[in-house]
Amino acid sequence: MHYGEIKNCDIANGEGVRVTLFVSGCTNHCEHCFQPQTWDFDYGQPFTSETEQQLLDLLAPSYIQGLTLLGGEPFEPENQQVLVPFVRRVRETYPQKTVWAFSGFTLEELRTEGSHPRCEVTDELLSMLDVLVDGRFVEALKDISLRFRGSSNQRLIDMKKTLASGEIALLPDLDRKPGQA
């Protein structure tokens, strides 16, 4: 797997101050994607054991709330294969930190046998997430007032509640405008 960028102290891609890994490779090719260079699976740097350690070190400070995975597409099967052991280490090292992932695939696609993104590690990766932001960016549904997503079809899914109940549980109250109760 390759990655395009690592952001430390990111406040745009999840709640709190986060460390963000932008993986490379995406077959969704959403129109008006904000990072089309990351569609190329070979874009950027190889994800090595040194990269993994760098990310673990960046996650150490108490003011860092967690890790965010986006891209590119974290749920491309070849990316999932590399991310699962890494996220497992993050969870073991920092059980109090949250893990968010952004995917152009919907949760339903990720769960459907035979779909492109589903592979033998998909369920494990989903089980280690606190939040999944799912769905392709759709220019016609673009809404800059939404937090943590670009178009209104995208969902902020509470994965712990979703996995516990079997029903998709959306995060509440994240789109309140300033001044709203």
DAWO-V535149 format. One line per field, one symbol per residue. burial: + if it has 16 or more other ideal C-beta (glycine too) atoms within 10 Angstrom, else -. A space follows every 10 residues. Layout:
burial = ???
This chain:
burial = +++++++--+ --+++--+++ ++++++-+-+ --+----++- +-++--+--- ++--++-++- ---+++++++ +++++++-++ -+++-++--+ ---+--++++ +++++++-++ ------+++- -+--++-+++ +++++++--- -------+++ +--++++++- -+-----++- +--------- -
